[in-house]
């Protein structure tokens, strides 16, 4: 299984896709950030991928890129291989694990790599601190409320990918800084 310390490591992943339907759309961007010993290391794997020519213009507007940007990007299969190498037996989490796993498995990532919900970790770290530990306190609730004021998360709200935002969010949830900031916000 490799280095036993890797079991404590967490890889946060996010993808950008040409749409939400895995049957008709594909990944055009991958981002992953390493949380090691519950701290953001700055070690990450991030790439855009060569996109299909029939890319939906509305999707291009949403991500703020022009089709020409994708022409010189690596192939999706190379990006998936590199992501697998980056993950390297570590725990993997995402903001939307169902969405990410459907696209990533379809694109060739090993289905043995389980992608878990990042909010499950945050809820566990905030156990007993209502409403933040409730299952129905969703990501949209965090985005529209507390994350607007939480340091350093508020600085990553407009990043291309959500990985650094989620990584910082997890990091401060592990060291009780999140709980302290939430108490001061209320």
N, CA, C and O atoms as a DFTB+ gen file, in Angstrom:
744 C
 N C O
     1  1       0.823      -1.196       0.000
     2  2       0.000       0.000       0.000
     3  2       0.863       1.254       0.000
     4  3       0.321       2.347      -0.165
     5  1       2.152       1.156       0.173
     6  2       3.007       2.332       0.132
     7  2       3.240       2.911       1.508
     8  3       3.142       2.202       2.510
     9  1       3.541       4.167       1.564
    10  2       3.850       4.893       2.781
    11  2       2.627       4.924       3.705
    12  3       1.560       5.372       3.286
    13  1       2.762       4.446       4.982
    14  2       1.607       4.442       5.884
    15  2       1.103       5.851       6.204
    16  3      -0.071       6.018       6.533
    17  1       1.968       6.867       6.115
    18  2       1.518       8.237       6.363
    19  2       0.552       8.718       5.292
    20  3      -0.205       9.663       5.515
    21  1       0.574       8.071       4.125
    22  2      -0.328       8.485       3.054
    23  2      -1.787       8.239       3.428
    24  3      -2.682       8.862       2.858
    25  1      -2.037       7.333       4.384
    26  2      -3.411       7.078       4.823
    27  2      -3.990       8.312       5.512
    28  3      -5.209       8.477       5.549
    29  1      -3.143       9.175       6.054
    30  2      -3.599      10.402       6.700
    31  2      -3.755      11.538       5.694
    32  3      -4.402      12.546       5.975
    33  1      -3.162      11.363       4.537
    34  2      -3.240      12.384       3.496
    35  2      -4.612      12.365       2.839
    36  3      -5.265      11.325       2.754
    37  1      -5.030      13.523       2.382
    38  2      -6.302      13.642       1.660
    39  2      -6.032      14.406       0.376
    40  3      -5.378      15.449       0.389
    41  1      -6.537      13.886      -0.729
    42  2      -6.481      14.596      -2.003
    43  2      -7.883      15.141      -2.271
    44  3      -8.859      14.392      -2.314
    45  1      -7.962      16.445      -2.448
    46  2      -9.230      17.095      -2.777
    47  2      -9.259      17.263      -4.288
    48  3      -8.308      17.779      -4.876
    49  1     -10.347      16.829      -4.920
    50  2     -10.430      16.942      -6.372
    51  2     -11.658      17.736      -6.794
    52  3     -12.657      17.819      -6.079
    53  1     -11.544      18.311      -7.974
    54  2     -12.651      19.009      -8.621
    55  2     -12.442      18.876     -10.120
    56  3     -11.310      18.757     -10.589
    57  1     -13.509      18.897     -10.848
    58  2     -13.423      18.835     -12.308
    59  2     -14.280      19.931     -12.916
    60  3     -15.205      20.450     -12.290
    61  1     -13.947      20.265     -14.144
    62  2     -14.818      21.079     -14.989
    63  2     -15.195      20.184     -16.153
    64  3     -14.372      19.407     -16.638
    65  1     -16.421      20.289     -16.597
    66  2     -16.885      19.455     -17.703
    67  2     -17.666      20.296     -18.701
    68  3     -18.031      21.440     -18.433
    69  1     -17.910      19.697     -19.855
    70  2     -18.649      20.401     -20.901
    71  2     -20.145      20.445     -20.605
    72  3     -20.894      21.103     -21.327
    73  1     -20.583      19.767     -19.574
    74  2     -21.982      19.725     -19.164
    75  2     -22.141      18.758     -18.011
    76  3     -21.149      18.267     -17.474
    77  1     -23.379      18.476     -17.621
    78  2     -23.606      17.628     -16.451
    79  2     -23.943      16.179     -16.782
    80  3     -23.902      15.326     -15.895
    81  1     -24.268      15.885     -18.012
    82  2     -24.647      14.526     -18.408
    83  2     -23.400      13.738     -18.818
    84  3     -22.736      14.079     -19.797
    85  1     -23.092      12.689     -18.066
    86  2     -21.887      11.907     -18.353
    87  2     -21.972      11.168     -19.690
    88  3     -20.943      10.807     -20.260
    89  1     -23.172      10.941     -20.188
    90  2     -23.313      10.247     -21.480
    91  2     -22.905      11.123     -22.657
    92  3     -22.390      10.618     -23.654
    93  1     -23.125      12.415     -22.553
    94  2     -22.889      13.302     -23.700
    95  2     -21.810      14.357     -23.474
    96  3     -21.482      15.109     -24.392
    97  1     -21.259      14.422     -22.275
    98  2     -20.270      15.446     -21.953
    99  2     -18.992      14.809     -21.443
   100  3     -18.957      13.619     -21.129
   101  1     -17.934      15.620     -21.363
   102  2     -16.673      15.087     -20.869
   103  2     -15.916      16.119     -20.057
   104  3     -16.237      17.307     -20.067
   105  1     -14.917      15.643     -19.364
   106  2     -14.071      16.487     -18.524
   107  2     -13.201      17.379     -19.407
   108  3     -12.646      16.933     -20.411
   109  1     -13.095      18.646     -19.010
   110  2     -12.184      19.564     -19.701
   111  2     -11.154      20.163     -18.745
   112  3     -10.237      20.863     -19.175
   113  1     -11.304      19.888     -17.454
   114  2     -10.348      20.390     -16.476
   115  2     -10.354      19.554     -15.218
   116  3     -11.401      19.084     -14.771
   117  1      -9.165      19.371     -14.646
   118  2      -9.010      18.590     -13.418
   119  2      -8.124      19.375     -12.467
   120  3      -7.111      19.946     -12.869
   121  1      -8.519      19.397     -11.202
   122  2      -7.696      20.028     -10.180
   123  2      -7.678      19.125      -8.958
   124  3      -8.699      18.545      -8.588
   125  1      -6.515      19.010      -8.337
   126  2      -6.395      18.254      -7.093
   127  2      -5.345      18.923      -6.217
   128  3      -4.316      19.398      -6.699
   129  1      -5.629      18.949      -4.926
   130  2      -4.754      19.578      -3.945
   131  2      -4.513      18.569      -2.825
   132  3      -5.429      17.859      -2.411
   133  1      -3.275      18.512      -2.340
   134  2      -2.924      17.582      -1.269
   135  2      -3.026      18.247       0.100
   136  3      -2.466      19.317       0.339
   137  1      -3.749      17.587       0.981
   138  2      -3.815      17.956       2.393
   139  2      -3.011      16.884       3.117
   140  3      -3.406      15.719       3.143
   141  1      -1.889      17.273       3.703
   142  2      -0.988      16.315       4.335
   143  2      -0.904      16.637       5.822
   144  3      -0.614      17.770       6.206
   145  1      -1.162      15.631       6.655
   146  2      -1.199      15.858       8.111
   147  2      -2.130      17.016       8.446
   148  3      -1.839      17.841       9.312
   149  1      -3.248      17.056       7.743
   150  2      -4.324      18.033       7.955
   151  2      -3.934      19.470       7.619
   152  3      -4.544      20.418       8.116
   153  1      -2.914      19.626       6.774
   154  2      -2.477      20.966       6.345
   155  2      -2.327      21.003       4.825
   156  3      -1.883      20.035       4.207
   157  1      -2.700      22.125       4.244
   158  2      -2.520      22.328       2.818
   159  2      -1.019      22.478       2.562
   160  3      -0.353      23.303       3.187
   161  1      -0.504      21.677       1.645
   162  2       0.937      21.676       1.381
   163  2       1.329      22.595       0.227
   164  3       2.484      23.009       0.131
   165  1       0.394      22.910      -0.630
   166  2       0.717      23.641      -1.854
   167  2       1.021      22.691      -3.000
   168  3       1.166      23.119      -4.146
   169  1       1.119      21.391      -2.690
   170  2       1.366      20.377      -3.705
   171  2       0.036      20.075      -4.385
   172  3      -0.931      19.681      -3.733
   173  1      -0.001      20.265      -5.716
   174  2      -1.258      20.039      -6.421
   175  2      -0.993      19.554      -7.837
   176  3       0.101      19.708      -8.379
   177  1      -2.022      18.969      -8.414
   178  2      -2.017      18.613      -9.829
   179  2      -3.233      19.303     -10.431
   180  3      -4.364      19.080      -9.999
   181  1      -2.989      20.144     -11.431
   182  2      -4.085      20.875     -12.060
   183  2      -3.800      20.987     -13.546
   184  3      -2.693      21.339     -13.955
   185  1      -4.800      20.688     -14.339
   186  2      -4.639      20.805     -15.787
   187  2      -5.992      21.018     -16.449
   188  3      -7.029      20.562     -15.967
   189  1      -5.943      21.712     -17.545
   190  2      -7.075      21.761     -18.454
   191  2      -6.821      20.664     -19.476
   192  3      -5.678      20.237     -19.640
   193  1      -7.832      20.207     -20.152
   194  2      -7.691      19.111     -21.111
   195  2      -8.109      19.576     -22.502
   196  3      -8.876      20.527     -22.658
   197  1      -7.588      18.887     -23.494
   198  2      -7.989      19.142     -24.866
   199  2      -9.494      18.880     -24.959
   200  3      -9.969      17.811     -24.575
   201  1     -10.224      19.842     -25.461
   202  2     -11.690      19.767     -25.461
   203  2     -12.221      19.362     -26.831
   204  3     -11.558      19.565     -27.848
   205  1     -13.414      18.792     -26.849
   206  2     -14.035      18.452     -28.130
   207  2     -14.357      19.715     -28.922
   208  3     -14.599      20.774     -28.343
   209  1     -14.360      19.599     -30.232
   210  2     -14.633      20.756     -31.100
   211  2     -16.088      21.244     -30.985
   212  3     -16.369      22.421     -31.210
   213  1     -17.007      20.335     -30.636
   214  2     -18.422      20.708     -30.548
   215  2     -18.798      21.180     -29.139
   216  3     -19.905      20.929     -28.664
   217  1     -17.890      21.845     -28.501
   218  2     -18.035      22.373     -27.156
   219  2     -19.176      23.397     -27.115
   220  3     -19.213      24.318     -27.932
   221  1     -20.084      23.241     -26.186
   222  2     -21.220      24.135     -26.022
   223  2     -20.745      25.547     -25.658
   224  3     -19.986      25.732     -24.707
   225  1     -21.200      26.530     -26.423
   226  2     -20.779      27.914     -26.208
   227  2     -21.208      28.453     -24.832
   228  3     -20.517      29.288     -24.249
   229  1     -22.333      27.978     -24.324
   230  2     -22.775      28.402     -22.991
   231  2     -21.818      27.900     -21.916
   232  3     -21.532      28.609     -20.951
   233  1     -21.323      26.672     -22.087
   234  2     -20.351      26.124     -21.133
   235  2     -19.061      26.937     -21.173
   236  3     -18.450      27.190     -20.135
   237  1     -18.650      27.342     -22.365
   238  2     -17.450      28.178     -22.491
   239  2     -17.624      29.491     -21.731
   240  3     -16.700      29.946     -21.058
   241  1     -18.806      30.101     -21.837
   242  2     -19.079      31.349     -21.118
   243  2     -18.979      31.141     -19.613
   244  3     -18.417      31.972     -18.898
   245  1     -19.526      30.028     -19.138
   246  2     -19.537      29.749     -17.697
   247  2     -18.123      29.641     -17.144
   248  3     -17.829      30.167     -16.071
   249  1     -17.243      28.955     -17.880
   250  2     -15.876      28.779     -17.369
   251  2     -14.940      29.914     -17.777
   252  3     -13.806      29.988     -17.304
   253  1     -15.411      30.792     -18.648
   254  2     -14.622      31.970     -19.009
   255  2     -13.416      31.694     -19.893
   256  3     -12.396      32.375     -19.786
   257  1     -13.527      30.707     -20.759
   258  2     -12.425      30.363     -21.676
   259  2     -12.939      30.368     -23.110
   260  3     -14.136      30.221     -23.353
   261  1     -12.017      30.538     -24.057
   262  2     -12.344      30.433     -25.481
   263  2     -11.901      29.059     -25.963
   264  3     -10.979      28.478     -25.392
   265  1     -12.537      28.528     -27.000
   266  2     -12.250      27.181     -27.487
   267  2     -10.777      27.012     -27.856
   268  3     -10.219      25.932     -27.666
   269  1     -10.147      28.045     -28.374
   270  2      -8.737      27.967     -28.744
   271  2      -7.821      27.668     -27.562
   272  3      -6.742      27.101     -27.736
   273  1      -8.250      28.050     -26.363
   274  2      -7.467      27.795     -25.158
   275  2      -7.193      26.296     -24.983
   276  3      -6.135      25.909     -24.487
   277  1      -8.137      25.470     -25.386
   278  2      -8.059      24.033     -25.124
   279  2      -7.243      23.260     -26.161
   280  3      -6.915      22.095     -25.937
   281  1      -6.916      23.878     -27.275
   282  2      -6.255      23.167     -28.374
   283  2      -4.911      22.568     -27.994
   284  3      -4.591      21.464     -28.436
   285  1      -4.118      23.258     -27.191
   286  2      -2.781      22.786     -26.843
   287  2      -2.720      22.114     -25.469
   288  3      -1.634      21.886     -24.935
   289  1      -3.856      21.805     -24.915
   290  2      -3.887      21.170     -23.599
   291  2      -3.678      19.661     -23.741
   292  3      -3.908      19.105     -24.815
   293  1      -3.243      18.990     -22.662
   294  2      -3.036      17.538     -22.739
   295  2      -4.344      16.785     -22.972
   296  3      -5.431      17.297     -22.704
   297  1      -4.215      15.575     -23.471
   298  2      -5.399      14.741     -23.679
   299  2      -6.000      14.370     -22.327
   300  3      -5.313      14.378     -21.305
   301  1      -7.278      14.047     -22.337
   302  2      -7.960      13.635     -21.119
   303  2      -7.332      12.357     -20.563
   304  3      -7.175      12.229     -19.348
   305  1      -6.972      11.417     -21.426
   306  2      -6.380      10.162     -20.934
   307  2      -5.046      10.424     -20.223
   308  3      -4.763       9.789     -19.207
   309  1      -4.227      11.343     -20.734
   310  2      -2.981      11.692     -20.045
   311  2      -3.274      12.361     -18.699
   312  3      -2.607      12.082     -17.703
   313  1      -4.257      13.228     -18.680
   314  2      -4.624      13.923     -17.443
   315  2      -5.121      12.932     -16.388
   316  3      -4.786      13.062     -15.211
   317  1      -5.909      11.955     -16.800
   318  2      -6.431      10.944     -15.868
   319  2      -5.283      10.100     -15.317
   320  3      -5.253       9.797     -14.125
   321  1      -4.345       9.722     -16.175
   322  2      -3.192       8.944     -15.718
   323  2      -2.399       9.747     -14.688
   324  3      -2.022       9.216     -13.644
   325  1      -2.147      11.019     -14.975
   326  2      -1.406      11.880     -14.053
   327  2      -2.155      12.072     -12.732
   328  3      -1.539      12.123     -11.667
   329  1      -3.471      12.176     -12.804
   330  2      -4.273      12.297     -11.588
   331  2      -4.144      11.033     -10.748
   332  3      -3.966      11.108      -9.533
   333  1      -4.234       9.870     -11.393
   334  2      -4.072       8.602     -10.675
   335  2      -2.721       8.520      -9.983
   336  3      -2.627       8.059      -8.846
   337  1      -1.674       8.969     -10.671
   338  2      -0.334       8.992     -10.076
   339  2      -0.284       9.950      -8.884
   340  3       0.353       9.651      -7.873
   341  1      -0.951      11.095      -8.999
   342  2      -0.971      12.079      -7.913
   343  2      -1.715      11.513      -6.695
   344  3      -1.277      11.694      -5.559
   345  1      -2.831      10.834      -6.934
   346  2      -3.626      10.275      -5.837
   347  2      -2.812       9.227      -5.075
   348  3      -2.754       9.259      -3.846
   349  1      -2.192       8.309      -5.793
   350  2      -1.246       7.346      -5.212
   351  2      -1.694       6.763      -3.869
   352  3      -0.988       6.910      -2.871
   353  1      -2.834       6.117      -3.832
   354  2      -3.355       5.407      -2.650
   355  2      -3.825       6.318      -1.517
   356  3      -4.074       5.835      -0.412
   357  1      -3.950       7.589      -1.758
   358  2      -4.427       8.508      -0.718
   359  2      -5.956       8.535      -0.705
   360  3      -6.605       8.158      -1.680
   361  1      -6.513       8.983       0.409
   362  2      -7.949       9.210       0.519
   363  2      -8.311      10.361      -0.420
   364  3      -7.571      11.340      -0.516
   365  1      -9.442      10.247      -1.111
   366  2      -9.868      11.269      -2.066
   367  2     -11.247      11.790      -1.664
   368  3     -12.152      11.017      -1.348
   369  1     -11.388      13.115      -1.681
   370  2     -12.678      13.742      -1.386
   371  2     -12.987      14.788      -2.447
   372  3     -12.097      15.298      -3.128
   373  1     -14.256      15.086      -2.564
   374  2     -14.724      16.115      -3.497
   375  2     -15.949      16.776      -2.900
   376  3     -16.587      16.246      -1.990
   377  1     -16.257      17.920      -3.420
   378  2     -17.456      18.629      -3.005
   379  2     -18.704      17.908      -3.497
   380  3     -19.712      17.837      -2.794
   381  1     -18.626      17.380      -4.697
   382  2     -19.726      16.633      -5.284
   383  2     -19.174      15.289      -5.768
   384  3     -18.907      15.113      -6.957
   385  1     -19.004      14.342      -4.835
   386  2     -18.345      13.087      -5.188
   387  2     -19.088      12.267      -6.239
   388  3     -18.447      11.584      -7.037
   389  1     -20.387      12.312      -6.263
   390  2     -21.152      11.554      -7.255
   391  2     -20.870      12.075      -8.656
   392  3     -20.619      11.292      -9.572
   393  1     -20.910      13.374      -8.825
   394  2     -20.632      14.017     -10.109
   395  2     -19.198      13.732     -10.553
   396  3     -18.966      13.282     -11.675
   397  1     -18.239      13.996      -9.665
   398  2     -16.827      13.792     -10.016
   399  2     -16.532      12.341     -10.350
   400  3     -15.885      12.055     -11.357
   401  1     -16.999      11.425      -9.518
   402  2     -16.681      10.016      -9.760
   403  2     -17.298       9.521     -11.059
   404  3     -16.658       8.756     -11.781
   405  1     -18.507       9.929     -11.374
   406  2     -19.142       9.484     -12.624
   407  2     -18.291       9.886     -13.829
   408  3     -18.040       9.071     -14.716
   409  1     -17.856      11.124     -13.856
   410  2     -17.028      11.595     -14.977
   411  2     -15.634      10.975     -14.956
   412  3     -15.123      10.566     -15.999
   413  1     -15.016      10.903     -13.783
   414  2     -13.650      10.392     -13.692
   415  2     -13.577       8.906     -14.011
   416  3     -12.659       8.476     -14.709
   417  1     -14.517       8.115     -13.518
   418  2     -14.523       6.672     -13.818
   419  2     -14.778       6.443     -15.307
   420  3     -14.143       5.594     -15.931
   421  1     -15.711       7.208     -15.866
   422  2     -15.986       7.099     -17.306
   423  2     -14.739       7.421     -18.122
   424  3     -14.528       6.856     -19.195
   425  1     -13.920       8.323     -17.613
   426  2     -12.734       8.778     -18.337
   427  2     -11.507       7.910     -18.100
   428  3     -10.450       8.162     -18.679
   429  1     -11.634       6.890     -17.255
   430  2     -10.544       5.945     -17.076
   431  2      -9.893       5.889     -15.714
   432  3      -8.990       5.078     -15.508
   433  1     -10.320       6.726     -14.766
   434  2      -9.769       6.622     -13.421
   435  2     -10.244       5.309     -12.810
   436  3     -11.404       4.933     -12.983
   437  1      -9.382       4.622     -12.113
   438  2      -9.734       3.343     -11.507
   439  2     -10.930       3.492     -10.572
   440  3     -10.955       4.379      -9.719
   441  1     -11.913       2.622     -10.740
   442  2     -13.088       2.663      -9.860
   443  2     -12.752       2.152      -8.465
   444  3     -13.596       2.209      -7.571
   445  1     -11.543       1.659      -8.262
   446  2     -11.099       1.271      -6.924
   447  2     -10.775       2.504      -6.083
   448  3     -10.664       2.413      -4.861
   449  1     -10.623       3.651      -6.735
   450  2     -10.383       4.906      -6.015
   451  2     -11.748       5.460      -5.613
   452  3     -12.506       5.954      -6.448
   453  1     -12.041       5.368      -4.327
   454  2     -13.331       5.848      -3.825
   455  2     -13.244       7.350      -3.565
   456  3     -12.286       7.834      -2.962
   457  1     -14.247       8.071      -4.024
   458  2     -14.292       9.524      -3.835
   459  2     -15.382       9.831      -2.814
   460  3     -16.559       9.557      -3.045
   461  1     -14.980      10.397      -1.696
   462  2     -15.887      10.666      -0.586
   463  2     -16.299      12.138      -0.560
   464  3     -15.717      12.975      -1.249
   465  1     -17.308      12.428       0.244
   466  2     -17.845      13.782       0.367
   467  2     -17.020      14.597       1.363
   468  3     -16.892      14.209       2.524
   469  1     -16.466      15.714       0.920
   470  2     -15.659      16.578       1.786
   471  2     -16.469      17.131       2.954
   472  3     -15.938      17.307       4.050
   473  1     -17.748      17.404       2.726
   474  2     -18.571      17.956       3.800
   475  2     -18.782      16.968       4.939
   476  3     -19.033      17.383       6.070
   477  1     -18.685      15.669       4.665
   478  2     -18.799      14.668       5.723
   479  2     -17.684      14.862       6.747
   480  3     -17.909      14.732       7.950
   481  1     -16.493      15.171       6.271
   482  2     -15.359      15.421       7.176
   483  2     -15.609      16.684       7.995
   484  3     -15.387      16.700       9.206
   485  1     -16.073      17.743       7.329
   486  2     -16.340      18.999       8.038
   487  2     -17.419      18.782       9.102
   488  3     -17.280      19.247      10.233
   489  1     -18.490      18.081       8.740
   490  2     -19.565      17.829       9.718
   491  2     -19.033      17.053      10.930
   492  3     -19.380      17.352      12.073
   493  1     -18.195      16.065      10.662
   494  2     -17.614      15.280      11.760
   495  2     -16.742      16.171      12.641
   496  3     -16.789      16.058      13.866
   497  1     -15.952      17.048      12.039
   498  2     -15.087      17.942      12.808
   499  2     -15.874      19.000      13.576
   500  3     -15.370      19.566      14.546
   501  1     -17.107      19.270      13.148
   502  2     -17.963      20.255      13.828
   503  2     -19.096      19.580      14.612
   504  3     -20.099      20.217      14.933
   505  1     -18.930      18.307      14.910
   506  2     -19.972      17.556      15.604
   507  2     -20.416      18.286      16.875
   508  3     -19.597      18.710      17.690
   509  1     -21.747      18.419      17.018
   510  2     -22.313      19.101      18.172
   511  2     -22.406      20.611      18.014
   512  3     -22.812      21.301      18.949
   513  1     -22.042      21.137      16.856
   514  2     -22.067      22.578      16.617
   515  2     -23.104      22.869      15.534
   516  3     -22.785      22.994      14.351
   517  1     -24.363      22.972      15.983
   518  2     -25.483      23.165      15.069
   519  2     -25.470      24.588      14.516
   520  3     -25.017      25.501      15.206
   521  1     -25.944      24.799      13.313
   522  2     -26.503      23.851      12.344
   523  2     -25.445      23.252      11.414
   524  3     -25.772      22.506      10.491
   525  1     -24.173      23.584      11.666
   526  2     -23.111      23.234      10.726
   527  2     -22.836      21.737      10.641
   528  3     -22.242      21.272       9.668
   529  1     -23.255      20.986      11.637
   530  2     -23.047      19.539      11.608
   531  2     -24.260      18.787      11.056
   532  3     -24.245      17.557      11.014
   533  1     -25.297      19.491      10.637
   534  2     -26.498      18.855      10.099
   535  2     -26.267      18.380       8.667
   536  3     -25.594      19.051       7.884
   537  1     -26.825      17.228       8.335
   538  2     -26.715      16.699       6.973
   539  2     -27.365      17.618       5.946
   540  3     -26.935      17.662       4.794
   541  1     -28.395      18.351       6.353
   542  2     -29.071      19.220       5.385
   543  2     -28.445      20.620       5.302
   544  3     -28.973      21.486       4.604
   545  1     -27.332      20.851       6.003
   546  2     -26.580      22.097       5.832
   547  2     -25.603      21.850       4.689
   548  3     -24.508      21.327       4.896
   549  1     -26.008      22.227       3.490
   550  2     -25.321      21.860       2.244
   551  2     -24.243      22.876       1.863
   552  3     -24.073      23.907       2.514
   553  1     -23.534      22.557       0.806
   554  2     -22.476      23.425       0.300
   555  2     -23.028      24.797      -0.060
   556  3     -22.385      25.811       0.211
   557  1     -24.204      24.840      -0.664
   558  2     -24.808      26.126      -1.032
   559  2     -25.061      26.988       0.207
   560  3     -24.952      28.212       0.140
   561  1     -25.398      26.354       1.341
   562  2     -25.584      27.106       2.590
   563  2     -24.265      27.715       3.059
   564  3     -24.229      28.854       3.525
   565  1     -23.179      26.946       2.933
   566  2     -21.857      27.462       3.303
   567  2     -21.469      28.634       2.395
   568  3     -21.006      29.671       2.870
   569  1     -21.663      28.456       1.086
   570  2     -21.259      29.488       0.124
   571  2     -22.016      30.794       0.304
   572  3     -21.433      31.876       0.230
   573  1     -23.315      30.689       0.540
   574  2     -24.120      31.906       0.647
   575  2     -24.038      32.538       2.033
   576  3     -24.505      33.660       2.231
   577  1     -23.454      31.836       2.981
   578  2     -23.383      32.361       4.334
   579  2     -21.976      32.440       4.886
   580  3     -21.214      33.340       4.532
   581  1     -21.625      31.497       5.755
   582  2     -20.379      31.600       6.521
   583  2     -19.096      31.742       5.703
   584  3     -18.192      32.466       6.120
   585  1     -18.990      31.080       4.558
   586  2     -17.728      31.130       3.818
   587  2     -17.411      32.518       3.278
   588  3     -16.268      32.791       2.911
   589  1     -18.390      33.383       3.226
   590  2     -18.143      34.760       2.788
   591  2     -17.229      35.493       3.768
   592  3     -16.560      36.459       3.398
   593  1     -17.203      35.028       5.027
   594  2     -16.445      35.727       6.072
   595  2     -15.317      34.903       6.680
   596  3     -14.510      35.431       7.445
   597  1     -15.253      33.634       6.355
   598  2     -14.264      32.741       6.960
   599  2     -12.905      32.900       6.278
   600  3     -12.801      32.807       5.054
   601  1     -11.858      33.143       7.083
   602  2     -10.495      33.261       6.565
   603  2      -9.831      31.891       6.581
   604  3     -10.030      31.170       7.558
   605  1      -9.092      31.488       5.624
   606  2      -8.748      32.123       4.365
   607  2      -9.692      31.735       3.226
   608  3      -9.437      32.076       2.071
   609  1     -10.770      31.030       3.536
   610  2     -11.655      30.514       2.482
   611  2     -12.222      31.610       1.592
   612  3     -12.338      31.423       0.381
   613  1     -12.575      32.745       2.173
   614  2     -13.206      33.814       1.400
   615  2     -12.317      34.292       0.253
   616  3     -12.820      34.855      -0.720
   617  1     -11.027      34.079       0.351
   618  2     -10.098      34.505      -0.704
   619  2     -10.091      33.556      -1.906
   620  3      -9.523      33.886      -2.947
   621  1     -10.709      32.393      -1.775
   622  2     -10.687      31.392      -2.843
   623  2     -12.068      31.169      -3.469
   624  3     -12.253      30.219      -4.230
   625  1     -13.030      32.030      -3.157
   626  2     -14.394      31.831      -3.650
   627  2     -14.515      31.988      -5.161
   628  3     -15.455      31.454      -5.750
   629  1     -13.605      32.694      -5.800
   630  2     -13.705      32.930      -7.241
   631  2     -12.616      32.203      -8.043
   632  3     -12.393      32.528      -9.209
   633  1     -11.940      31.229      -7.434
   634  2     -10.935      30.437      -8.148
   635  2     -11.586      29.636      -9.271
   636  3     -12.781      29.346      -9.217
   637  1     -10.795      29.275     -10.298
   638  2     -11.308      28.435     -11.392
   639  2     -11.851      27.111     -10.874
   640  3     -12.901      26.646     -11.316
   641  1     -11.137      26.513      -9.943
   642  2     -11.547      25.242      -9.353
   643  2     -11.808      25.457      -7.867
   644  3     -11.290      26.401      -7.272
   645  1     -12.612      24.580      -7.268
   646  2     -12.938      24.690      -5.846
   647  2     -11.935      23.985      -4.936
   648  3     -12.113      24.001      -3.718
   649  1     -10.897      23.374      -5.479
   650  2     -10.027      22.532      -4.659
   651  2      -9.311      23.290      -3.541
   652  3      -9.271      22.797      -2.414
   653  1      -8.753      24.451      -3.804
   654  2      -8.048      25.170      -2.748
   655  2      -9.030      25.669      -1.693
   656  3      -8.721      25.642      -0.502
   657  1     -10.190      26.117      -2.108
   658  2     -11.232      26.525      -1.169
   659  2     -11.593      25.360      -0.247
   660  3     -11.648      25.527       0.972
   661  1     -11.834      24.202      -0.816
   662  2     -12.212      23.029      -0.018
   663  2     -11.041      22.597       0.863
   664  3     -11.243      22.240       2.023
   665  1      -9.818      22.626       0.327
   666  2      -8.646      22.232       1.106
   667  2      -8.474      23.137       2.324
   668  3      -8.250      22.648       3.431
   669  1      -8.577      24.445       2.128
   670  2      -8.452      25.380       3.252
   671  2      -9.594      25.190       4.253
   672  3      -9.397      25.289       5.464
   673  1     -10.786      24.917       3.729
   674  2     -11.964      24.663       4.545
   675  2     -11.734      23.433       5.430
   676  3     -12.002      23.466       6.631
   677  1     -11.239      22.354       4.829
   678  2     -10.939      21.145       5.602
   679  2      -9.834      21.417       6.627
   680  3      -9.938      21.007       7.783
   681  1      -8.788      22.104       6.202
   682  2      -7.660      22.381       7.094
   683  2      -8.119      23.103       8.355
   684  3      -7.770      22.691       9.461
   685  1      -8.890      24.163       8.207
   686  2      -9.308      24.905       9.395
   687  2     -10.360      24.149      10.200
   688  3     -10.535      24.418      11.389
   689  1     -11.069      23.197       9.565
   690  2     -12.010      22.387      10.337
   691  2     -11.263      21.394      11.224
   692  3     -11.762      21.017      12.285
   693  1     -10.071      20.966      10.804
   694  2      -9.272      20.048      11.608
   695  2      -8.642      20.732      12.816
   696  3      -8.476      20.097      13.858
   697  1      -8.287      22.011      12.701
   698  2      -7.550      22.657      13.796
   699  2      -8.425      23.565      14.671
   700  3      -7.902      24.380      15.430
   701  1      -9.720      23.433      14.570
   702  2     -10.682      24.207      15.374
   703  2     -10.745      25.687      15.038
   704  3     -11.505      26.422      15.668
   705  1      -9.966      26.146      14.061
   706  2     -10.031      27.537      13.635
   707  2     -11.409      27.828      13.030
   708  3     -11.951      28.916      13.220
   709  1     -11.972      26.864      12.307
   710  2     -13.294      27.054      11.698
   711  2     -14.336      27.265      12.784
   712  3     -15.146      28.188      12.694
   713  1     -14.327      26.430      13.800
   714  2     -15.300      26.561      14.898
   715  2     -15.177      27.945      15.538
   716  3     -16.189      28.598      15.793
   717  1     -13.964      28.391      15.797
   718  2     -13.746      29.697      16.429
   719  2     -14.266      30.828      15.553
   720  3     -14.896      31.764      16.046
   721  1     -14.001      30.738      14.246
   722  2     -14.479      31.792      13.333
   723  2     -15.995      31.779      13.232
   724  3     -16.622      32.837      13.175
   725  1     -16.593      30.588      13.208
   726  2     -18.055      30.505      13.135
   727  2     -18.699      31.086      14.387
   728  3     -19.745      31.730      14.304
   729  1     -18.090      30.865      15.534
   730  2     -18.619      31.440      16.773
   731  2     -18.571      32.957      16.745
   732  3     -19.464      33.610      17.285
   733  1     -17.550      33.530      16.127
   734  2     -17.435      34.997      16.067
   735  2     -18.350      35.595      15.003
   736  3     -18.715      36.767      15.089
   737  1     -18.722      34.797      13.999
   738  2     -19.611      35.270      12.928
   739  2     -21.050      35.302      13.407
   740  3     -21.813      36.194      13.033
   741  1     -21.428      34.328      14.238
   742  2     -22.836      34.230      14.702
   743  2     -23.261      35.384      15.556
   744  3     -24.405      35.429      16.008
